[in-house]
């Protein structure tokens, strides 16, 4: 009996050591990622400036969407549609004579489930279960901060999961997010803006989500000759005018009367 009891004690101690080791690694990795992950503590906030530019601009229709830009210097000779080797286009590269570029990409619905499977090797069933919609998933991702992590949870799976999501948050955010992430909304979509125009980052990223898919807009202003850069009212003009284009809509630019 004494030998059996000694064996049982040895087994219990061994299991405890393994558990503490795994638990300790999980806690340590959680603290490490919370400290090292870029933008870990940045969360979405509401826009302070919701005004809309009333400047004379251009009404555009590309890749299944229609929107207005508050500029009239579009260089149509530089417009490029992608992918080049397929008839169905999902991305347009717009150049303005001012040096500003605007990349607009149409993204199919539930794209985040595909990204988790293909890029992060998450099993498809887990990816589908984790994502009710792209917007709710991204909102939860952006709202995760080190302060909301459960460092001392008994389950190692909690540490693994939260560290994984914090890692993804750091990977998918652009450098412009360092100046802020902002909530956006129009009549049919909700989303986020990475970058505060007042900080004049080289790029500002806007992503709007709906049940029909999402639209990503990248304002690239490295060569923009306007020293003030893109303004928030100008971005708001594009966001508020964005809608699904009628199937017979022409892609020819038209002056947008405001």
Backbone as CSV, one residue per row, in Angstrom:
resi,resn,N_x,N_y,N_z,CA_x,CA_y,CA_z,C_x,C_y,C_z
1,UNK,0.829,-1.199,0.000,0.000,0.000,0.000,0.871,1.259,0.000
2,UNK,1.975,1.158,0.798,2.848,2.325,0.866,3.471,2.615,-0.495
3,UNK,3.878,1.539,-1.217,4.465,1.710,-2.553,3.443,2.306,-3.503
4,UNK,2.201,1.777,-3.459,1.145,2.281,-4.326,0.868,3.762,-4.042
5,UNK,0.845,4.097,-2.737,0.582,5.489,-2.373,1.709,6.388,-2.873
6,UNK,2.959,5.855,-2.789,4.080,6.642,-3.254,4.007,6.852,-4.770
7,UNK,3.567,5.837,-5.494,3.408,5.940,-6.942,2.343,6.973,-7.281
8,UNK,1.224,6.905,-6.544,0.132,7.855,-6.799,0.595,9.292,-6.540
9,UNK,1.345,9.474,-5.454,1.850,10.808,-5.132,2.782,11.301,-6.238
10,UNK,3.644,10.397,-6.730,4.576,10.759,-7.808,3.824,11.201,-9.055
11,UNK,2.772,10.432,-9.406,1.977,10.762,-10.591,1.297,12.115,-10.431
12,UNK,0.704,12.342,-9.245,0.016,13.617,-8.994,0.995,14.781,-9.079
13,UNK,2.177,14.615,-8.483,3.183,15.682,-8.524,3.624,15.946,-9.955
14,UNK,3.826,14.869,-10.732,4.250,15.030,-12.125,3.213,15.798,-12.933
15,UNK,1.938,15.432,-12.737,0.864,16.127,-13.453,0.826,17.602,-13.062
16,UNK,1.021,17.852,-11.746,1.004,19.234,-11.262,2.142,20.040,-11.871
17,UNK,3.330,19.412,-11.960,4.480,20.106,-12.548,4.221,20.450,-14.008
18,UNK,3.669,19.478,-14.739,3.359,19.721,-16.150,2.342,20.836,-16.288
19,UNK,1.301,20.789,-15.447,0.251,21.812,-15.516,0.817,23.195,-15.220
20,UNK,1.634,23.266,-14.150,2.217,24.559,-13.792,3.128,25.058,-14.901
21,UNK,3.888,24.124,-15.512,4.770,24.526,-16.604,4.010,25.097,-17.784
22,UNK,2.962,24.374,-18.219,2.152,24.845,-19.342,1.454,26.154,-18.981
23,UNK,0.914,26.180,-17.755,0.214,27.384,-17.294,1.170,28.571,-17.241
24,UNK,2.393,28.303,-16.727,3.372,29.381,-16.632,3.775,29.916,-17.987
25,UNK,3.970,29.007,-18.950,4.301,29.435,-20.308,3.179,30.277,-20.887
26,UNK,1.929,29.849,-20.668,0.783,30.601,-21.189,0.702,31.991,-20.591
27,UNK,0.886,32.082,-19.275,0.845,33.391,-18.608,1.984,34.268,-19.112
28,UNK,3.182,33.677,-19.208,4.338,34.455,-19.652,4.139,34.970,-21.077
29,UNK,3.621,34.105,-21.975,3.410,34.536,-23.356,2.348,35.627,-23.432
30,UNK,1.333,35.546,-22.571,0.302,36.580,-22.543,0.896,37.923,-22.169
31,UNK,1.725,37.933,-21.108,2.347,39.184,-20.680,3.321,39.708,-21.745
32,UNK,4.043,38.789,-22.393,5.016,39.199,-23.408,4.317,39.873,-24.584
33,UNK,3.249,39.242,-25.097,2.531,39.815,-26.229,1.863,41.124,-25.854
34,UNK,1.350,41.207,-24.642,0.710,42.451,-24.199,1.706,43.602,-24.176
35,UNK,2.975,43.272,-23.877,3.992,44.314,-23.786,4.591,44.643,-25.146
36,UNK,4.736,43.642,-26.019,5.471,43.820,-27.265,4.582,44.083,-28.485
37,UNK,3.333,43.667,-28.468,2.499,43.772,-29.662,2.266,45.237,-30.033
38,UNK,2.569,45.619,-31.278,2.308,46.993,-31.712,0.817,47.315,-31.647
39,UNK,0.490,48.518,-31.247,-0.897,49.010,-31.219,-1.793,48.229,-30.257
40,UNK,-1.210,47.458,-29.348,-2.008,46.566,-28.505,-3.073,47.315,-27.709
41,UNK,-2.767,48.531,-27.300,-3.694,49.263,-26.434,-4.589,50.239,-27.191
42,UNK,-4.448,50.320,-28.499,-5.272,51.241,-29.278,-6.614,50.582,-29.591
43,UNK,-7.696,51.271,-29.273,-9.040,50.752,-29.537,-9.819,51.791,-30.333
44,UNK,-10.874,51.363,-31.037,-11.664,52.315,-31.818,-12.359,53.346,-30.932
45,UNK,-12.387,54.571,-31.423,-13.122,55.643,-30.768,-14.005,56.332,-31.805
46,UNK,-14.987,57.086,-31.346,-15.878,57.788,-32.267,-15.181,58.996,-32.867
47,UNK,-15.521,59.291,-34.113,-14.982,60.469,-34.777,-15.439,61.738,-34.069
48,UNK,-14.541,62.691,-33.937,-14.905,63.985,-33.389,-15.467,64.898,-34.477
49,UNK,-14.985,64.725,-35.705,-15.428,65.549,-36.835,-16.237,64.680,-37.797
50,UNK,-17.547,64.867,-37.799,-18.423,64.099,-38.688,-18.969,64.951,-39.834
51,UNK,-18.402,66.117,-40.036,-18.844,66.986,-41.125,-18.452,66.397,-42.472
52,UNK,-19.180,66.798,-43.512,-18.978,66.257,-44.859,-18.576,67.389,-45.798
53,UNK,-17.500,67.174,-46.538,-17.025,68.185,-47.483,-18.085,68.471,-48.546
54,UNK,-18.307,69.749,-48.816,-19.275,70.164,-49.835,-18.583,70.640,-51.108
55,UNK,-17.295,70.318,-51.246,-16.541,70.770,-52.414,-17.063,70.107,-53.683
56,UNK,-16.914,70.816,-54.800,-17.264,70.243,-56.093,-16.313,69.087,-56.381
57,UNK,-16.865,67.909,-56.638,-16.020,66.742,-56.810,-16.397,65.919,-58.014
58,UNK,-16.149,64.622,-57.911,-16.389,63.705,-59.021,-17.112,62.470,-58.527
59,UNK,-18.135,62.076,-59.268,-18.877,60.866,-58.938,-18.294,59.710,-59.740
60,UNK,-17.911,58.641,-59.037,-17.236,57.518,-59.677,-18.005,56.223,-59.460
61,UNK,-17.807,55.285,-60.366,-18.433,53.974,-60.239,-17.459,52.921,-60.751
62,UNK,-16.952,52.108,-59.824,-16.019,51.047,-60.167,-16.291,49.827,-59.294
63,UNK,-15.888,48.671,-59.779,-15.901,47.386,-59.065,-17.197,47.145,-58.284
64,UNK,-18.321,47.609,-58.877,-19.618,47.340,-58.273,-20.074,48.347,-57.242
65,UNK,-19.312,49.426,-57.042,-19.673,50.445,-56.061,-19.642,51.833,-56.696
66,UNK,-20.435,52.718,-56.145,-20.493,54.110,-56.572,-20.160,54.992,-55.373
67,UNK,-19.393,56.031,-55.614,-19.017,56.930,-54.529,-18.571,58.271,-55.114
68,UNK,-18.537,59.278,-54.254,-18.116,60.609,-54.658,-16.791,60.957,-53.993
69,UNK,-15.879,61.524,-54.788,-14.633,62.041,-54.234,-14.686,63.566,-54.310
70,UNK,-14.249,64.263,-53.289,-14.344,65.722,-53.268,-13.191,66.413,-54.002
71,UNK,-12.751,65.800,-55.097,-11.680,66.365,-55.915,-12.072,66.227,-57.388
72,UNK,-11.618,67.145,-58.219,-11.979,67.129,-59.640,-10.761,66.993,-60.547
73,UNK,-9.646,66.475,-59.986,-8.410,66.376,-60.766,-8.015,64.925,-61.027
74,UNK,-8.992,64.051,-61.158,-8.692,62.645,-61.436,-7.964,62.508,-62.770
75,UNK,-6.860,61.792,-62.765,-6.103,61.514,-63.986,-6.544,60.152,-64.516
76,UNK,-7.498,60.177,-65.431,-8.087,58.930,-65.925,-7.068,58.066,-66.657
77,UNK,-6.015,58.658,-67.208,-5.017,57.877,-67.936,-4.228,56.962,-67.004
78,UNK,-4.252,57.249,-65.707,-3.499,56.457,-64.742,-4.362,55.435,-64.000
79,UNK,-5.654,55.411,-64.286,-6.552,54.482,-63.586,-6.216,53.044,-63.968
80,UNK,-6.104,52.177,-62.978,-5.786,50.774,-63.216,-6.797,49.896,-62.471
81,UNK,-7.223,48.822,-63.146,-8.151,47.864,-62.549,-7.459,46.519,-62.387
82,UNK,-7.765,45.850,-61.278,-7.132,44.563,-60.969,-8.192,43.549,-60.531
83,UNK,-7.892,42.230,-60.713,-6.677,41.656,-61.316,-6.666,41.837,-62.834
84,UNK,-5.499,42.035,-63.375,-5.373,42.313,-64.808,-5.757,41.118,-65.667
85,UNK,-5.556,39.900,-65.164,-5.756,38.699,-65.973,-7.152,38.099,-65.851
86,UNK,-8.084,38.824,-65.183,-9.436,38.302,-65.026,-10.456,39.357,-65.436
87,UNK,-11.566,38.919,-66.035,-12.581,39.896,-66.463,-13.271,40.580,-65.288
88,UNK,-13.443,39.854,-64.186,-14.076,40.435,-63.016,-13.032,41.200,-62.199
89,UNK,-13.249,42.498,-62.074,-12.297,43.334,-61.347,-12.793,43.587,-59.927
90,UNK,-11.855,43.595,-58.993,-12.220,43.828,-57.595,-11.421,44.959,-56.958
91,UNK,-10.528,45.582,-57.736,-9.696,46.642,-57.169,-9.431,47.706,-58.215
92,UNK,-9.510,48.979,-57.815,-9.206,50.081,-58.720,-8.179,50.996,-58.059
93,UNK,-7.216,51.429,-58.838,-6.154,52.323,-58.393,-6.373,53.669,-59.071
94,UNK,-6.779,54.662,-58.291,-7.107,55.981,-58.824,-5.986,56.959,-58.503
95,UNK,-5.543,57.695,-59.523,-4.494,58.695,-59.358,-5.063,60.081,-59.604
96,UNK,-4.665,61.016,-58.772,-5.075,62.404,-58.940,-3.841,63.244,-59.267
97,UNK,-4.056,64.306,-60.034,-2.930,65.122,-60.477,-2.216,65.799,-59.310
98,UNK,-2.867,65.848,-58.184,-2.254,66.423,-56.986,-1.198,65.514,-56.376
99,UNK,-1.105,64.275,-56.859,-0.188,63.295,-56.295,-0.863,62.315,-55.346
100,UNK,-2.119,62.574,-55.029,-2.872,61.675,-54.154,-3.279,60.411,-54.919
101,UNK,-3.250,59.272,-54.234,-3.747,58.019,-54.800,-4.820,57.452,-53.887
102,UNK,-5.799,56.822,-54.500,-6.872,56.168,-53.743,-7.055,54.762,-54.292
103,UNK,-6.802,53.761,-53.452,-7.011,52.365,-53.821,-8.326,51.908,-53.206
104,UNK,-9.215,51.377,-54.027,-10.511,50.900,-53.545,-10.640,49.431,-53.924
105,UNK,-10.930,48.589,-52.929,-11.011,47.142,-53.142,-12.336,46.613,-52.623
106,UNK,-13.015,45.832,-53.457,-14.247,45.156,-53.054,-13.892,43.780,-52.520
107,UNK,-14.372,43.469,-51.324,-14.036,42.214,-50.655,-15.307,41.398,-50.449
108,UNK,-15.306,40.114,-50.783,-16.521,39.299,-50.613,-16.871,39.109,-49.144
109,UNK,-18.137,38.776,-48.850,-18.539,38.572,-47.442,-17.819,37.378,-46.818
110,UNK,-17.686,37.445,-45.483,-17.045,36.404,-44.684,-15.605,36.135,-45.137
111,UNK,-14.970,37.176,-45.556,-13.586,37.049,-45.998,-12.654,36.718,-44.830
112,UNK,-13.029,37.162,-43.628,-12.163,36.897,-42.494,-12.076,35.417,-42.159
113,UNK,-13.141,34.686,-42.385,-13.087,33.238,-42.164,-12.058,32.608,-43.110
114,UNK,-12.028,33.076,-44.353,-11.051,32.569,-45.315,-9.623,32.949,-44.916
115,UNK,-9.450,34.166,-44.403,-8.111,34.614,-43.991,-7.593,33.758,-42.836
116,UNK,-8.461,33.475,-41.861,-8.022,32.667,-40.721,-7.602,31.273,-41.164
117,UNK,-8.312,30.720,-42.132,-8.002,29.368,-42.603,-6.732,29.357,-43.440
118,UNK,-6.630,30.277,-44.408,-5.510,30.249,-45.356,-4.232,30.875,-44.811
119,UNK,-4.358,31.984,-44.080,-3.171,32.701,-43.621,-2.716,32.281,-42.226
120,UNK,-3.663,31.973,-41.343,-3.313,31.652,-39.959,-3.543,30.188,-39.604
121,UNK,-3.940,29.378,-40.611,-4.067,27.929,-40.463,-5.039,27.509,-39.365
122,UNK,-6.088,28.300,-39.174,-7.136,27.933,-38.226,-8.061,26.920,-38.903
123,UNK,-8.429,25.813,-38.239,-9.371,24.861,-38.844,-10.653,25.565,-39.269
124,UNK,-11.184,25.167,-40.424,-12.322,25.876,-41.008,-13.529,25.920,-40.079
125,UNK,-13.799,24.822,-39.355,-14.948,24.811,-38.452,-14.777,25.826,-37.324
126,UNK,-13.574,25.941,-36.803,-13.322,26.918,-35.745,-13.410,28.337,-36.282
127,UNK,-12.923,28.535,-37.495,-12.978,29.866,-38.092,-14.418,30.301,-38.323
128,UNK,-15.237,29.395,-38.839,-16.646,29.725,-39.083,-17.377,29.990,-37.776
129,UNK,-17.044,29.217,-36.747,-17.711,29.387,-35.454,-17.317,30.699,-34.791
130,UNK,-16.097,31.167,-35.054,-15.600,32.375,-34.399,-16.134,33.649,-35.029
131,UNK,-16.653,33.561,-36.253,-17.022,34.768,-36.986,-18.503,34.759,-37.338
132,UNK,-19.272,35.579,-36.648,-20.683,35.765,-37.012,-20.789,36.659,-38.234
133,UNK,-19.974,37.681,-38.270,-19.869,38.576,-39.418,-18.492,39.205,-39.385
134,UNK,-18.030,39.687,-40.531,-16.706,40.300,-40.576,-16.633,41.514,-39.656
135,UNK,-17.703,42.313,-39.622,-17.677,43.517,-38.799,-17.572,43.183,-37.311
136,UNK,-18.407,42.264,-36.827,-18.369,41.940,-35.401,-17.033,41.303,-35.020
137,UNK,-16.474,40.518,-35.929,-15.177,39.910,-35.643,-14.090,40.976,-35.528
138,UNK,-14.033,41.881,-36.498,-13.005,42.927,-36.486,-13.200,43.852,-35.285
139,UNK,-14.449,44.173,-34.962,-14.704,45.027,-33.797,-14.162,44.377,-32.522
140,UNK,-14.449,43.071,-32.343,-13.927,42.365,-31.177,-12.406,42.318,-31.170
141,UNK,-11.819,42.152,-32.354,-10.366,42.102,-32.475,-9.745,43.440,-32.079
142,UNK,-10.295,44.524,-32.611,-9.747,45.852,-32.322,-9.972,46.257,-30.870
143,UNK,-11.025,45.751,-30.241,-11.333,46.139,-28.860,-10.540,45.337,-27.833
144,UNK,-9.849,44.275,-28.273,-9.023,43.493,-27.353,-7.774,44.286,-26.986
145,UNK,-7.526,44.412,-25.708,-6.332,45.105,-25.215,-5.694,44.272,-24.105
146,UNK,-4.448,44.569,-23.747,-3.819,43.845,-22.640,-4.624,43.931,-21.348
147,UNK,-5.305,45.047,-21.129,-6.086,45.200,-19.903,-7.275,44.246,-19.848
148,UNK,-7.697,43.741,-21.007,-8.869,42.862,-21.049,-8.485,41.387,-21.156
149,UNK,-7.205,41.096,-21.107,-6.763,39.708,-21.186,-6.856,39.040,-19.823
150,UNK,-7.167,37.747,-19.839,-7.324,36.971,-18.600,-5.999,36.255,-18.295
151,UNK,-5.052,37.004,-17.749,-3.704,36.471,-17.536,-3.680,35.269,-16.597
152,UNK,-4.554,35.286,-15.589,-4.484,34.249,-14.568,-5.585,33.208,-14.718
153,UNK,-6.169,33.110,-15.903,-7.162,32.057,-16.138,-6.507,30.692,-15.992
154,UNK,-7.236,29.735,-15.411,-6.674,28.411,-15.175,-6.494,27.611,-16.450
155,UNK,-7.302,27.912,-17.460,-7.210,27.169,-18.711,-6.110,27.733,-19.605
156,UNK,-5.094,26.914,-19.955,-4.057,27.389,-20.875,-4.628,27.814,-22.222
157,UNK,-5.777,27.223,-22.598,-6.390,27.575,-23.871,-6.796,29.029,-23.946
158,UNK,-7.168,29.610,-22.796,-7.537,31.028,-22.759,-6.324,31.886,-23.117
159,UNK,-5.161,31.562,-22.539,-3.949,32.322,-22.838,-3.598,32.199,-24.320
160,UNK,-3.663,30.975,-24.828,-3.317,30.747,-26.233,-4.235,31.536,-27.142
161,UNK,-5.540,31.475,-26.871,-6.523,32.142,-27.724,-6.340,33.665,-27.700
162,UNK,-6.219,34.245,-26.519,-6.120,35.696,-26.419,-4.795,36.214,-26.978
163,UNK,-3.718,35.461,-26.743,-2.433,35.850,-27.323,-2.489,35.784,-28.836
164,UNK,-3.178,34.776,-29.356,-3.336,34.610,-30.807,-4.097,35.794,-31.400
165,UNK,-5.217,36.186,-30.768,-6.013,37.303,-31.294,-5.240,38.612,-31.210
166,UNK,-4.488,38.805,-30.127,-3.707,40.034,-29.995,-2.613,40.089,-31.059
167,UNK,-2.051,38.933,-31.384,-1.054,38.865,-32.451,-1.676,39.253,-33.784
168,UNK,-2.847,38.708,-34.079,-3.522,39.039,-35.335,-3.838,40.529,-35.393
169,UNK,-4.300,41.097,-34.292,-4.590,42.529,-34.253,-3.351,43.328,-34.653
170,UNK,-2.207,42.950,-34.123,-0.974,43.672,-34.417,-0.555,43.510,-35.872
171,UNK,-0.830,42.348,-36.452,-0.434,42.074,-37.833,-1.308,42.823,-38.826
172,UNK,-2.619,42.858,-38.588,-3.536,43.391,-39.598,-3.652,44.911,-39.563
173,UNK,-3.300,45.547,-38.448,-3.379,47.001,-38.392,-2.217,47.625,-39.159
174,UNK,-2.516,48.693,-39.893,-1.477,49.406,-40.625,-0.735,50.344,-39.685
175,UNK,0.404,50.856,-40.141,1.182,51.770,-39.319,0.422,53.034,-38.961
176,UNK,-0.518,53.436,-39.807,-1.282,54.652,-39.541,-2.192,54.504,-38.327
177,UNK,-2.457,53.277,-37.903,-3.309,53.060,-36.734,-2.681,53.627,-35.471
178,UNK,-1.376,53.894,-35.507,-0.710,54.468,-34.335,-1.312,55.815,-33.952
179,UNK,-1.907,56.520,-34.933,-2.514,57.820,-34.635,-4.002,57.703,-34.331
180,UNK,-4.533,56.469,-34.319,-5.918,56.280,-33.913,-6.709,55.358,-34.828
181,UNK,-7.712,54.701,-34.241,-8.691,53.900,-34.977,-10.058,54.498,-34.659
182,UNK,-10.876,54.708,-35.695,-12.129,55.433,-35.505,-13.311,54.665,-36.088
183,UNK,-14.438,54.723,-35.406,-15.663,54.092,-35.876,-16.256,54.893,-37.028
184,UNK,-16.724,54.171,-38.047,-17.375,54.795,-39.197,-18.713,54.117,-39.444
185,UNK,-19.611,54.845,-40.087,-20.919,54.271,-40.412,-21.591,55.115,-41.479
186,UNK,-22.263,54.438,-42.430,-23.162,55.124,-43.351,-24.503,54.391,-43.344
187,UNK,-25.339,54.618,-44.333,-26.679,54.050,-44.291,-26.693,52.532,-44.369
188,UNK,-25.682,51.923,-44.953,-25.717,50.475,-45.161,-24.521,49.727,-44.588
189,UNK,-23.525,50.438,-44.092,-22.296,49.774,-43.664,-21.768,50.357,-42.358
190,UNK,-20.982,49.529,-41.667,-20.257,49.970,-40.482,-18.798,49.560,-40.656
191,UNK,-17.924,50.328,-40.056,-16.523,49.965,-40.190,-15.604,50.838,-39.385
192,UNK,-14.358,50.933,-39.871,-13.305,51.589,-39.106,-12.366,52.362,-40.024
193,UNK,-11.771,53.376,-39.450,-10.747,54.164,-40.129,-9.462,54.083,-39.322
194,UNK,-8.389,53.682,-39.985,-7.083,53.640,-39.339,-6.294,54.876,-39.755
195,UNK,-6.027,55.735,-38.805,-5.248,56.919,-39.094,-6.017,58.201,-38.851
196,UNK,-5.391,59.118,-38.154,-5.962,60.439,-37.891,-5.418,61.407,-38.938
197,UNK,-6.278,61.994,-39.782,-5.792,62.904,-40.818,-4.965,64.058,-40.270
198,UNK,-5.233,64.486,-39.044,-4.479,65.595,-38.466,-3.014,65.240,-38.240
199,UNK,-2.721,63.951,-38.125,-1.332,63.502,-37.979,-0.634,63.371,-39.324
200,UNK,-1.382,63.506,-40.408,-0.924,63.363,-41.794,-0.031,62.136,-42.013
201,UNK,-0.558,60.957,-41.745,0.203,59.735,-42.054,0.295,59.537,-43.561
202,UNK,1.275,58.776,-43.997,1.419,58.500,-45.429,0.186,57.788,-45.979
203,UNK,-0.440,56.976,-45.148,-1.621,56.243,-45.598,-2.714,56.273,-44.561
204,UNK,-3.952,56.337,-45.020,-5.126,56.222,-44.166,-5.975,55.094,-44.732
205,UNK,-6.387,54.165,-43.876,-7.125,52.990,-44.337,-8.541,53.029,-43.785
206,UNK,-9.505,52.880,-44.685,-10.920,52.824,-44.319,-11.470,51.472,-44.733
207,UNK,-12.218,50.829,-43.840,-12.831,49.538,-44.168,-14.281,49.571,-43.712
208,UNK,-15.193,49.369,-44.654,-16.626,49.383,-44.374,-17.202,48.003,-44.651
209,UNK,-18.017,47.489,-43.713,-18.547,46.133,-43.791,-20.067,46.147,-43.904
210,UNK,-20.577,45.228,-44.724,-22.018,44.998,-44.814,-22.238,43.514,-45.080
211,UNK,-23.497,43.084,-45.060,-23.797,41.673,-45.319,-23.443,41.270,-46.745
212,UNK,-23.359,42.240,-47.646,-23.058,41.948,-49.052,-21.567,41.926,-49.347
213,UNK,-20.764,42.234,-48.361,-19.324,42.296,-48.568,-18.766,43.553,-47.936
214,UNK,-17.503,43.796,-48.159,-16.877,44.978,-47.576,-16.074,45.727,-48.628
215,UNK,-15.752,46.965,-48.295,-14.965,47.827,-49.178,-13.795,48.384,-48.380
216,UNK,-12.605,48.248,-48.937,-11.420,48.836,-48.326,-10.947,49.997,-49.176
217,UNK,-10.642,51.116,-48.522,-10.111,52.295,-49.201,-8.787,52.674,-48.560
218,UNK,-7.786,52.893,-49.383,-6.482,53.314,-48.900,-6.133,54.655,-49.533
219,UNK,-5.976,55.661,-48.690,-5.577,56.985,-49.152,-4.056,57.074,-49.015
220,UNK,-3.365,57.116,-50.144,-1.908,57.145,-50.146,-1.455,58.562,-50.490
221,UNK,-0.847,59.239,-49.523,-0.540,60.658,-49.723,0.938,60.994,-49.548
222,UNK,1.785,60.018,-49.801,3.221,60.272,-49.725,3.628,61.368,-50.698
223,UNK,3.041,61.362,-51.903,3.390,62.341,-52.934,2.333,63.429,-53.083
224,UNK,1.422,63.504,-52.125,0.339,64.490,-52.187,0.917,65.893,-52.017
225,UNK,0.637,66.772,-52.970,1.215,68.114,-52.960,0.520,69.053,-51.980
226,UNK,-0.663,68.660,-51.532,-1.381,69.475,-50.555,-0.769,69.233,-49.175
227,UNK,-0.147,70.251,-48.611,0.562,70.067,-47.346,-0.366,69.690,-46.201
228,UNK,-1.645,70.075,-46.296,-2.602,69.746,-45.237,-3.003,68.277,-45.271
229,UNK,-2.833,67.648,-46.422,-3.217,66.253,-46.548,-4.723,66.077,-46.692
230,UNK,-5.152,64.831,-46.784,-6.576,64.508,-46.842,-7.220,64.887,-45.514
231,UNK,-8.391,65.495,-45.564,-9.065,65.921,-44.335,-10.179,64.943,-43.967
232,UNK,-10.605,65.007,-42.709,-11.688,64.128,-42.267,-13.001,64.406,-43.007
233,UNK,-13.392,65.669,-43.237,-14.619,65.909,-44.021,-14.552,65.318,-45.428
234,UNK,-13.368,65.278,-46.034,-13.228,64.676,-47.359,-13.430,63.168,-47.292
235,UNK,-12.845,62.546,-46.281,-13.055,61.106,-46.098,-14.528,60.826,-45.832
236,UNK,-15.146,61.645,-44.994,-16.574,61.468,-44.678,-17.431,61.579,-45.927
237,UNK,-17.070,62.459,-46.848,-17.824,62.611,-48.107,-17.838,61.293,-48.879
238,UNK,-16.698,60.656,-48.973,-16.606,59.386,-49.707,-17.369,58.283,-48.973
239,UNK,-17.178,58.213,-47.659,-17.844,57.179,-46.867,-19.358,57.310,-46.953
240,UNK,-19.878,58.514,-46.811,-21.326,58.717,-46.803,-21.951,58.532,-48.181
241,UNK,-21.181,58.696,-49.235,-21.728,58.550,-50.592,-21.597,57.129,-51.141
242,UNK,-20.850,56.279,-50.444,-20.611,54.922,-50.945,-21.894,54.106,-50.956
243,UNK,-22.153,53.452,-52.073,-23.314,52.561,-52.199,-23.052,51.566,-53.308
244,UNK,-23.844,50.491,-53.327,-23.778,49.529,-54.407,-24.230,50.205,-55.705
245,UNK,-23.473,50.022,-56.764,-23.812,50.646,-58.036,-24.806,49.785,-58.808
246,UNK,-25.743,50.409,-59.524,-26.612,49.638,-60.419,-25.774,48.868,-61.439
247,UNK,-26.255,47.738,-61.856,-25.456,46.882,-62.742,-25.129,47.557,-64.066
248,UNK,-25.977,48.462,-64.534,-25.741,49.123,-65.818,-25.019,50.451,-65.646
249,UNK,-24.456,50.691,-64.452,-23.804,51.969,-64.167,-22.516,52.100,-64.965
250,UNK,-22.305,53.259,-65.572,-21.086,53.519,-66.323,-19.946,53.836,-65.373
251,UNK,-18.724,53.494,-65.763,-17.562,53.831,-64.953,-16.955,55.175,-65.344
252,UNK,-17.592,55.873,-66.263,-17.083,57.190,-66.684,-17.251,58.195,-65.553
253,UNK,-16.185,58.885,-65.154,-16.306,59.887,-64.084,-17.283,60.981,-64.456
254,UNK,-18.082,61.423,-63.472,-19.027,62.506,-63.694,-18.873,63.517,-62.579
255,UNK,-19.091,64.770,-62.893,-19.029,65.816,-61.886,-20.168,65.635,-60.899
256,UNK,-19.836,65.606,-59.627,-20.847,65.437,-58.589,-21.270,66.810,-58.078
257,UNK,-22.490,67.179,-58.300,-23.014,68.463,-57.841,-23.415,68.347,-56.375
258,UNK,-22.896,69.251,-55.554,-23.234,69.257,-54.139,-23.856,70.598,-53.768
